[in-house]
Amino acid sequence: MQDLALVLVIVLIVVIIWRGPKTLPLIGKAFGQGVKEAKREINDMRSDGSKDDKQA
């Protein structure tokens, strides 16, 4: 787990240097929207699965 955190920090530093600090909020917003969409899809799959279980 520590290795993953270290890699993420290194990638973040590289992105800041490469893209500049002005684009960081845009990257964060895109990441947040991706996480929100993933959670929505997971919840949809869970709710679809529970409907199938009740019908059976």
C-alpha positions in Angstrom: 0.0 0.0 0.0 2.9 2.4 0.7 4.3 1.7 -2.7 1.1 2.7 -4.3 1.0 6.0 -2.3 4.6 6.7 -3.3 3.9 6.2 -7.0 0.8 8.4 -6.8 2.8 11.2 -5.1 5.5 10.9 -7.8 2.9 11.0 -10.6 1.2 14.1 -9.0 4.6 15.9 -8.8 5.3 15.0 -12.5 1.9 16.2 -13.5 2.3 19.5 -11.7 5.7 20.1 -13.3 4.5 19.0 -16.8 1.1 20.7 -16.9 1.5 23.5 -14.4 -0.4 24.3 -11.2 -3.2 26.1 -13.1 -4.6 22.9 -14.6 -4.6 21.0 -11.3 -8.2 21.9 -10.4 -9.3 20.7 -13.7 -7.6 17.4 -13.2 -9.1 17.1 -9.8 -12.5 17.8 -11.1 -12.2 15.2 -13.8 -11.0 12.6 -11.3 -13.9 13.4 -8.9 -16.4 13.1 -11.6 -14.9 9.7 -12.6 -15.1 8.5 -9.0 -18.7 9.7 -8.7 -19.7 7.9 -11.9 -18.0 4.7 -10.8 -19.9 4.8 -7.4 -23.2 5.4 -9.3 -22.5 2.4 -11.5 -21.7 0.2 -8.6 -24.9 1.2 -6.8 -26.9 0.5 -9.9 -25.4 -2.9 -10.3 -26.1 -3.7 -6.6 -29.7 -2.5 -6.9 -30.2 -4.5 -10.1 -28.8 -7.6 -8.3 -31.1 -7.2 -5.3 -34.1 -6.8 -7.6 -33.2 -10.1 -9.4 -32.8 -11.9 -6.0 -36.3 -10.7 -4.8 -37.9 -11.9 -8.1 -36.4 -15.4 -7.9 
